Amino acid sequence: MSNSTLAQPASQPTQPASQPTQPALPVAFCGIDVAKQTLAVAVQPAAAKGLDQREFANTAASHRQLVAWLHKPGGLVRVSIEATGVYSVELALALDQASQIELAVLNPKSVHAFAKTLGRSKTDRADAAALAEYSRRMPFLAWVRPSHHALQLRTISRHIHALTTDRTQIGNRLEAAQTNSATPRLVLDDLKRAHTAIAKRILKLRRQAVACIAQNPTLHTRFQLLIAMPGIGETAATQLLAELAALDPNLTVRQLVAMSGLDPAHIESGTSVHRKPKISCHGNRYLRAALYFPALVATRTDPYQKAFYEQLQARHKTKLQALMAVARKMLHAIHGMFKHNTAYDGAKLFPAIVFPA
């Protein structure tokens, strides 16, 4: 990019002479569609029309080959990928540490909406081309690399989430087996042992997650802010922090809500189509799930959230719609708490709610 300095006026000879303007680096625009095993790559060269497309394996060795291929033409390469969880993390880290490469990690919802305007087929190559076009046309927001502890915490938290799902499934099977008189005793005993073993593993991992938080001052401070907020206990705080810590700290609250998939989606067209609003569900499902039970508890323990929840129901919102609105408000509060390093204040979050003296 250009690194020019402002020229000084001729009437000030004591100031150093202005430096010549450095020519801007040519910019190529790249899109990478990330799958479990492969990477579909499309590049719009800086000085040529058309696309260069290629496929790489999604492995550490192939990531190095990809970086070398992107460096071949010279100049700056602006890369866009979608946030696709574990499959994109290692690629993002490899691209971020490479020179002459700028990286944006995008909300899949935004990319999907942009790709629909192009009217292209839905294939890996077409998705990569759409991402390259997104890089060229849309405002660029550079990815901010999360800290090592933040990435560790998210990995532990998501593993706990998977184990919790397994424990629930085994618990359901155990309950069904107990009601079936034909179930052998050895099957019941095996299911009980499996259920107990997973519970112990989850408890151990939660302790390790808390220890990981304690090693990072920023994470520790934010953890304390979360557990002091009505509705959020230690388990929920760990889950929320794990997802939030790995996101770009410069996200606006509106972008954060969209990233969680809690943003309301309205479907209206003329006078014939008028559906009830619902949340978009596009974005980080782990963050959205981590807010569900805290929102439920907050509607009972926080007078401000409870009043807000009841007001929405009085306006004929369903219980689920009102609950999702509470979860969205909690995310607004968390964004402000982290940004200003201040404790939760329901009066600031709900200034219109006044309680009788």
JOWOHU-V900784 format. One record per pair of residues at least 24 apart in sequence whose ideal C-beta (glycine too) atoms are under 10 Angstrom apart, sorted by sequence separation. I is the first residue (numbers start at 1). GAP is how many residues later the second one is. D is the distance in Angstrom with one decimal. If there is no record, write none. Layout:
i: <I,I>
gap: <GAP,GAP>
d: <D,D>
This chain:
i: <1,28,32,34,38,39,67,76,77,78,79,80,81,82,83,84,110,114,170,171,210,213,258,259,260,261,299,302,305,41,48,66,70,75,76,77,78,79,80,81,82,83,106,170,209,210,213,219,258,259,260,262,298,304,305,1,32,43,47,74,76,77,78,79,80,82,169,170,209,212,219,257,260,261,262,39,43,46,63,67,71,82,104,111,167,168,170,171,210,218,256,260,261,295,296,299,41,45,46,47,63,66,67,70,71,82,83,106,110,166,167,170,171,206,209,210,213,256,259,260,295,298,299,302,305,41,46,58,62,63,66,71,82,106,166,167,169,170,206,209,212,213,216,259,260,262,295,298,304,43,45,46,58,60,63,64,67,68,70,71,81,82,104,167,168,209,212,260,295,296,46,59,60,63,67,70,80,104,167,218,256,260,292,295,296,298,45,46,58,59,62,63,66,67,106,166,167,206,209,213,291,292,294,295,298,58,60,67,102,165,202,205,206,209,262,291,294,295,32,43,44,60,64,67,104,164,167,293,295,56,63,66,104,106,163,164,166,167,291,292,295,298,30,43,104,105,163,166,288,291,294,295,103,104,105,106,247,290,291,32,41,102,104,105,163,164,246,308,103,104,105,163,288,291,307,311,30,41,102,103,105,244,247,277,278,287,291,294,304,306,102,103,160,161,243,246,276,279,304,305,308,311,28,39,103,159,160,163,243,276,278,279,302,304,308,311,159,160,243,244,278,288,291,303,304,307,160,242,243,277,287,302,304,305,308,28,82,160,242,243,276,279,304,305,307,308,28,96,159,160,240,243,244,278,279,304,307,26,28,29,30,31,32,34,81,96,239,240,243,277,302,303,304,306,307,26,27,28,29,30,31,32,33,34,36,39,80,95,96,97,157,160,239,242,243,279,298,302,305,307,25,26,27,28,29,30,31,32,33,34,35,38,39,82,96,156,157,159,160,241,279,304,25,26,27,28,29,30,31,32,34,36,37,80,81,93,156,159,239,240,303,24,25,26,27,28,29,30,31,33,34,36,80,92,239,240,304,24,25,35,39,79,80,82,93,156,157,238,239,303,34,35,79,80,92,93,156,237,34,78,80,81,92,155,156,236,239,240,34,80,153,154,156,157,235,236,239,32,34,79,80,152,153,156,236,34,78,89,152,153,155,156,236,237,264,34,77,78,80,93,154,232,235,236,32,153,232,235,236,32,80,83,152,153,231,233,264,80,152,232,233,236,264,78,81,89,150,153,231,232,262,32,80,149,150,152,153,231,232,261,262,78,79,148,149,152,230,231,233,264,30,89,149,229,231,232,262,263,89,149,150,153,231,232,262,148,149,230,231,260,262,86,148,149,150,226,230,231,260,262,55,85,86,147,149,150,229,230,231,262,55,149,153,230,231,257,30,32,53,54,147,149,164,230,231,257,260,28,30,53,86,147,230,257,259,28,30,55,85,229,230,51,54,230,231,257,1,25,27,31,53,160,164,230,253,256,257,53,230,256,51,33,51,157,160,161,253,254,256,257,53,160,253,256,31,52,253,255,51,157,158,161,253,254,42,51,156,157,160,253,256,40,41,42,157,252,253,40,41,42,157,158,251,39,40,42,43,44,153,154,157,158,38,40,42,43,153,156,157,253,40,41,42,154,155,244,252,40,41,42,44,153,154,157,35,39,40,42,43,44,153,154,157,249,250,33,34,41,42,152,153,154,240,244,249,33,40,41,42,44,150,151,154,155,240,244,32,33,35,43,44,150,153,154,33,34,42,150,152,153,154,241,245,33,34,150,151,240,244,32,33,150,151,231,31,32,33,149,150,231,31,33,34,150,241,30,31,33,147,232,31,32,33,146,147,231,31,32,146,230,1,30,31,145,146,229,29,30,31,144,146,232,29,31,32,144,145,146,230,28,29,31,144,229,29,30,31,143,144,229,29,30,142,144,28,29,141,144,27,28,29,142,225,226,229,27,141,225,228,141,29,226,222,225,226,232,27,225,231,141,229,230,222,228,229,222,225,228,229,230,221,225,229,225,226,222,224,225,218,221,218,161,161,158,161,157,161,154,157,105,105,104,107,110,107,110,109,110,109,107,108,107,109,107,107,109,109,89,83,83,113,112,109,109,110,109,110,108,109,107,108,83,107,108,107,85,83,85,83,85>
gap: <24,24,24,24,24,24,24,24,24,24,24,24,24,24,24,24,24,24,24,24,24,24,24,24,24,24,24,24,24,25,25,25,25,25,25,25,25,25,25,25,25,25,25,25,25,25,25,25,25,25,25,25,25,25,25,26,26,26,26,26,26,26,26,26,26,26,26,26,26,26,26,26,26,26,26,27,27,27,27,27,27,27,27,27,27,27,27,27,27,27,27,27,27,27,27,27,28,28,28,28,28,28,28,28,28,28,28,28,28,28,28,28,28,28,28,28,28,28,28,28,28,28,28,28,28,29,29,29,29,29,29,29,29,29,29,29,29,29,29,29,29,29,29,29,29,29,29,29,29,30,30,30,30,30,30,30,30,30,30,30,30,30,30,30,30,30,30,30,30,30,31,31,31,31,31,31,31,31,31,31,31,31,31,31,31,31,32,32,32,32,32,32,32,32,32,32,32,32,32,32,32,32,32,32,32,33,33,33,33,33,33,33,33,33,33,33,33,33,34,34,34,34,34,34,34,34,34,34,34,35,35,35,35,35,35,35,35,35,35,35,35,35,36,36,36,36,36,36,36,36,36,36,37,37,37,37,37,37,37,38,38,38,38,38,38,38,38,38,39,39,39,39,39,39,39,39,40,40,40,40,40,40,40,40,40,40,40,40,40,40,41,41,41,41,41,41,41,41,41,41,41,41,42,42,42,42,42,42,42,42,42,42,42,42,42,42,43,43,43,43,43,43,43,43,43,43,44,44,44,44,44,44,44,44,44,45,45,45,45,45,45,45,45,45,45,45,46,46,46,46,46,46,46,46,46,46,46,47,47,47,47,47,47,47,47,47,47,47,47,47,47,47,47,47,47,48,48,48,48,48,48,48,48,48,48,48,48,48,48,48,48,48,48,48,48,48,48,48,48,48,49,49,49,49,49,49,49,49,49,49,49,49,49,49,49,49,49,49,49,49,49,49,50,50,50,50,50,50,50,50,50,50,50,50,50,50,50,50,50,50,50,51,51,51,51,51,51,51,51,51,51,51,51,51,51,51,51,52,52,52,52,52,52,52,52,52,52,52,52,52,53,53,53,53,53,53,53,53,54,54,54,54,54,54,54,54,54,54,55,55,55,55,55,55,55,55,55,56,56,56,56,56,56,56,56,57,57,57,57,57,57,57,57,57,57,58,58,58,58,58,58,58,58,58,59,59,59,59,59,60,60,60,60,60,60,60,60,61,61,61,61,61,61,62,62,62,62,62,62,62,62,63,63,63,63,63,63,63,63,63,63,64,64,64,64,64,64,64,64,64,65,65,65,65,65,65,65,65,66,66,66,66,66,66,66,67,67,67,67,67,67,68,68,68,68,68,68,68,68,68,69,69,69,69,69,69,69,69,69,69,70,70,70,70,70,70,71,71,71,71,71,71,71,71,71,71,71,72,72,72,72,72,72,72,72,73,73,73,73,73,73,74,74,74,74,74,75,75,75,75,75,75,75,75,75,75,75,76,76,76,77,78,78,78,78,78,78,78,78,78,79,79,79,79,80,80,80,80,81,81,81,81,81,81,82,82,82,82,82,82,82,83,83,83,83,83,83,84,84,84,84,84,84,85,85,85,85,85,85,85,85,85,86,86,86,86,86,86,86,86,87,87,87,87,87,87,87,88,88,88,88,88,88,88,89,89,89,89,89,89,89,89,89,89,89,90,90,90,90,90,90,90,90,90,90,91,91,91,91,91,91,91,91,91,91,91,92,92,92,92,92,92,92,92,93,93,93,93,93,93,93,93,93,94,94,94,94,94,94,95,95,95,95,95,96,96,96,96,96,96,97,97,97,97,97,98,98,98,98,98,99,99,99,99,99,99,100,100,100,100,101,101,101,101,101,101,102,102,102,102,102,102,103,103,103,103,103,103,103,104,104,104,104,104,105,105,105,105,105,105,106,106,106,106,107,107,107,107,108,108,108,108,108,108,108,109,109,109,109,110,111,111,112,112,112,112,113,113,113,114,114,114,115,115,115,116,116,116,116,116,117,117,117,118,118,119,119,119,120,120,123,124,125,128,128,129,129,132,133,142,143,144,144,145,148,148,149,149,150,151,151,152,152,153,154,154,156,157,163,164,169,170,171,172,172,173,173,174,174,175,175,176,176,176,177,199,200,200,201,201>
d: <6.5,8.9,8.7,6.7,9.0,8.3,9.9,5.5,5.1,4.8,5.1,4.8,5.9,5.5,6.6,7.3,8.2,7.0,5.3,5.8,7.2,8.8,7.7,4.8,5.7,6.9,6.9,9.0,7.0,6.6,9.0,8.0,8.4,7.0,7.6,7.2,8.2,7.1,8.1,7.1,7.8,6.6,7.7,4.9,9.6,9.8,7.1,9.8,6.4,5.7,8.9,8.6,9.6,8.9,7.5,8.6,9.8,8.7,8.3,8.1,6.6,9.3,7.4,9.5,5.8,4.7,9.8,9.8,9.3,9.2,6.0,8.7,9.4,8.0,6.1,6.7,7.1,7.1,6.8,6.5,7.7,9.6,9.3,9.5,8.7,9.7,9.5,9.3,9.4,8.1,9.5,4.7,5.1,9.5,6.4,5.8,7.9,6.1,8.8,8.6,5.8,7.8,6.9,7.8,8.0,9.1,9.5,7.1,8.3,8.6,6.3,6.8,9.6,8.0,10.0,6.7,6.7,9.7,7.3,5.2,5.5,6.2,10.0,9.2,9.4,8.2,5.4,6.4,9.3,9.8,8.0,6.4,5.5,9.4,9.4,9.6,9.8,9.8,6.7,5.0,10.0,8.9,8.5,9.6,9.8,7.3,7.7,8.7,9.7,8.3,9.0,8.1,8.9,6.6,8.7,7.2,9.1,9.3,8.2,8.0,9.3,8.8,8.5,9.4,9.6,8.9,9.1,9.2,8.8,8.3,8.8,8.7,9.4,4.1,4.7,6.3,7.8,7.1,4.4,9.4,8.9,7.2,7.8,4.4,8.8,8.8,9.7,9.9,8.1,9.8,9.6,7.8,9.3,9.2,8.8,5.8,6.3,6.6,8.9,8.9,9.8,8.7,9.1,3.9,6.5,6.9,9.9,9.5,9.0,10.0,9.7,9.8,9.8,7.2,9.8,8.9,7.6,8.7,8.0,7.3,9.6,7.4,9.2,7.0,8.8,8.3,9.0,9.7,8.4,9.4,9.3,9.9,9.5,8.4,5.6,9.5,9.5,6.9,8.9,6.6,5.9,9.8,9.6,9.0,5.9,9.0,9.0,9.5,9.0,4.2,6.3,9.4,9.7,5.7,9.3,9.2,8.0,9.5,8.4,9.7,9.0,7.0,6.4,4.5,6.0,6.3,9.3,9.1,6.7,5.8,9.2,5.3,7.7,6.1,9.1,9.5,6.5,9.9,5.9,4.6,10.0,9.4,8.3,9.3,9.7,9.9,6.5,9.8,9.6,9.8,8.6,9.9,8.8,9.8,5.9,9.8,9.2,9.3,9.1,7.1,8.6,9.2,7.8,8.8,9.0,9.2,5.7,7.3,9.7,8.1,8.8,8.6,8.7,3.2,5.7,7.9,9.3,9.7,5.2,7.1,7.5,9.4,9.0,7.0,7.1,7.2,9.8,7.8,4.1,7.5,8.2,6.0,9.5,8.4,9.2,6.3,8.3,5.0,9.0,9.1,7.7,5.2,6.5,7.9,9.7,6.6,9.2,9.1,6.4,6.5,9.4,9.3,9.1,8.2,9.2,4.6,5.0,8.0,6.3,9.9,5.4,9.8,6.3,5.7,9.5,6.4,7.3,7.2,6.3,9.9,9.5,9.5,9.9,9.7,9.4,7.4,6.6,7.2,7.8,6.7,7.5,7.5,7.9,6.6,9.2,9.3,9.6,8.5,9.1,8.1,8.5,9.5,8.4,8.1,9.5,8.7,9.5,9.6,9.7,7.7,8.3,3.8,4.9,4.8,5.4,4.4,5.3,4.8,7.6,9.3,8.2,9.9,9.4,7.3,5.1,5.7,9.1,10.0,7.2,9.1,8.1,5.8,4.8,7.0,7.5,7.2,8.3,7.1,7.6,8.7,5.0,9.0,8.9,9.4,6.9,9.9,8.5,9.5,7.9,4.8,8.4,9.3,4.4,9.7,5.8,9.2,8.0,9.1,9.3,9.0,9.3,5.5,4.6,6.4,3.8,7.0,8.7,8.6,9.7,6.8,6.9,8.5,7.3,9.8,7.1,6.0,6.1,8.9,9.0,6.8,5.2,9.8,8.9,9.2,7.9,9.3,4.7,9.1,4.6,9.2,5.3,9.9,9.5,9.7,9.8,6.2,9.5,7.6,9.7,4.4,9.5,9.7,9.7,9.5,9.3,8.2,9.2,8.6,10.0,6.9,9.4,9.1,6.0,6.6,9.3,6.2,4.9,9.1,8.8,9.6,9.6,10.0,6.3,8.6,8.8,9.1,9.1,8.0,8.4,8.3,9.9,9.5,8.9,4.8,7.1,5.0,9.3,9.8,9.9,9.8,8.4,9.4,5.4,6.5,9.4,8.8,8.3,9.9,9.9,9.2,7.9,8.4,8.4,6.2,8.8,7.1,9.1,9.7,8.1,4.7,6.2,8.4,9.6,5.7,9.7,9.0,8.3,4.2,9.7,9.9,8.8,9.2,9.2,9.7,7.6,9.3,8.6,6.7,8.0,8.1,9.3,8.7,9.6,7.9,7.7,7.9,5.8,7.7,8.8,5.8,7.5,6.9,4.1,8.0,4.6,9.5,4.1,7.6,3.1,8.3,9.7,9.5,8.6,9.9,8.7,9.0,5.2,8.0,8.1,9.5,7.9,9.7,8.1,6.4,8.7,6.9,8.1,9.8,8.3,6.5,8.3,6.0,9.8,9.2,6.0,9.7,8.4,9.6,9.9,9.9,7.7,9.8,9.9,4.9,6.2,5.9,6.1,9.8,9.6,5.9,7.8,8.0,3.6,9.9,9.5,9.9,9.5,9.0,8.1,8.4,8.8,9.1,9.3,8.4,7.1,5.8,7.1,7.5,8.6,9.7,6.7,8.8,10.0,6.9,9.8,6.2,7.4,7.3,9.5,8.5,8.6,9.7,5.9,9.9,8.2,7.4,7.5,9.5,8.5,8.5,9.0,7.9,5.5,5.5,9.0,9.5,9.6,9.6,6.7,6.2,9.2,9.2,9.2,9.5,9.8,9.3,8.5,5.5,8.9,4.4,9.8,8.2,9.8,7.0,9.1,8.2,7.5,3.9,9.3,8.9,8.2,7.4,8.0,8.8,5.4,8.7,9.0,8.7,7.7,9.8,3.4,8.7,7.2,8.8,3.9,9.7,9.8,7.2,7.3,8.6,6.8,5.9,4.5,9.1,8.4,9.0,9.9,4.2,9.9,8.4,5.2,6.8,4.6,9.7,6.6,8.4,8.8,7.0,6.4,7.6,4.6,6.6,9.7,7.8,9.9,8.8,9.3,9.4,4.4,9.2,9.3,9.4,9.1,7.0,8.5,4.8,9.2,8.7,8.6,7.8,8.6,9.6,7.0,9.5,9.0,8.8,10.0,7.7,9.6,9.5,5.9,8.0,6.2,4.7,8.5,9.4,9.6,9.8,9.9,8.0,9.7,9.4,9.5,4.1,9.4,8.9,8.5,7.1,7.3,9.3,4.3,3.8,6.3,8.7,7.6,6.1,8.9,7.9,5.1,9.8,4.7,8.5,9.7,9.1,9.6,8.5,6.4,6.6,7.4,8.1,6.5,6.6,10.0,6.4,8.9,7.1,2.5,8.7,4.4,9.2,9.2,7.8,3.6,9.8,7.9,7.6,9.0,5.7,7.2,9.9,8.9,8.9,5.2,6.6,10.0,8.5,9.7,9.1,9.9,9.0,7.6,6.1,4.7,7.0,8.4,6.3,9.2,6.8,6.2,7.5,3.9,9.6,8.7,6.6,9.0,4.2,7.4,9.3,9.0,9.4,8.8,9.2,9.9,7.1,7.5,8.7,7.8,8.1,9.2,8.9,9.7,7.9,8.7,5.0,9.1,8.9,9.8,7.2,9.7,8.9,7.9,7.1,7.8,5.8,4.2,5.8,7.7,6.6,10.0,7.7,9.1,7.9,9.5,6.3,8.8,8.5,9.1,7.3,9.2,7.0,9.7,9.7,6.3,6.3,7.6,7.5,8.7,8.4,8.4,9.4,7.9,9.8,9.7,9.5,7.8,7.8,6.6,9.7,8.6,6.2,9.9,5.6,7.7,10.0,9.3,8.6,9.8,8.6,9.5,8.9,9.1,7.5,6.5,9.3,8.8,3.5,9.8,6.6,6.2,7.4,7.6,8.1,6.2,9.9,8.9,8.8,8.5,9.4,7.7,8.7>
